[in-house]
Amino acid sequence: MVVVVWLLIPLAQAAQDPTAPLGWQAPAVKTSPSRARLPQLQGIFCDQDGQACRAILNSVSVGTGGRISGYTLSQVTDDYVILQRGGRQWRLEMFADNIKSE
């Protein structure tokens, strides 16, 4: 009977860090609010008249007024898009090196 109890003791202690001081507990992990990343513009396609355009953002086709990752697509032209979120706007250009906040 003593042998059985002695064999179960290491299993109960395995959940704790064996190098930690007795009675020590790891601090609670604090999570910070995540910020939505600006979607990546991967393409723009328009009909032959250039009137109805859609954008490919994060591998998803989105039209004007559509939402992706918390952003609203407010304007699509043949070479840039305007995204809005929380009263701010971002202009993403197809071949731009910089993202412009307006």
NORLIN-V561506 format. One record per backbone hydrogen bond with DSSP energy under -1.0 kcal/mol. CO is the residue of the C=O (numbers start at 0). NH is the residue of the N-H. E is the energy in kcal/mol with one decimal. If there is no record, write none. Layout:
CO:NH:E ; CO:NH:E
This chain:
0:4:-1.6 ; 1:5:-2.2 ; 2:6:-1.7 ; 3:7:-1.1 ; 4:8:-1.1 ; 7:11:-1.4 ; 8:12:-1.6 ; 9:13:-1.0 ; 12:15:-1.4 ; 16:19:-1.3 ; 20:23:-1.9 ; 39:57:-2.1 ; 42:55:-3.2 ; 44:53:-2.8 ; 46:49:-1.3 ; 51:46:-1.5 ; 53:44:-2.5 ; 54:61:-3.1 ; 55:41:-3.4 ; 55:42:-1.1 ; 56:59:-1.4 ; 59:56:-2.7 ; 61:54:-2.9 ; 62:65:-2.6 ; 65:72:-3.0 ; 67:70:-2.3 ; 70:67:-2.5 ; 71:83:-2.4 ; 72:64:-4.1 ; 74:81:-2.5 ; 78:93:-2.2 ; 79:76:-2.8 ; 80:91:-2.4 ; 81:73:-2.2 ; 81:74:-1.3 ; 82:89:-2.6 ; 83:71:-2.7 ; 84:87:-1.8 ; 87:84:-2.1 ; 88:101:-1.8 ; 89:82:-3.0 ; 90:99:-1.5 ; 91:80:-2.4 ; 99:90:-2.7
